[in-house]
Amino acid sequence: MTKSCQVLGTHASYGNSISHSHQATRRKFQPNLQQKRYWVPSLGRHITLQVSAKGIKTIDRRGIESIVAQLQSRGELKV
């Protein structure tokens, strides 16, 4: 599985590490991904999602039901 959020789709981005002498080298910024288990009343079971910290806040704000509907429409979650 790639390192991306299932809710928001955030993935690794690239940039530079700047040393004290201001020499730039390439580096990768990874998203803050968490394995989170949610109870979905409409499905009657738990689902496990790989979500970023911002994705967890989005689920709290919009609700797990709307997120599950969005994932099902994209074909990422099979029922």
Summary of the structure (lengths in Angstrom):
residues: 79
radius of gyration: 16.5
end to end distance: 19.2
largest distance: 57.4
contacts: 178
relative contact order: 0.22
helix: 27%
strand: 35%
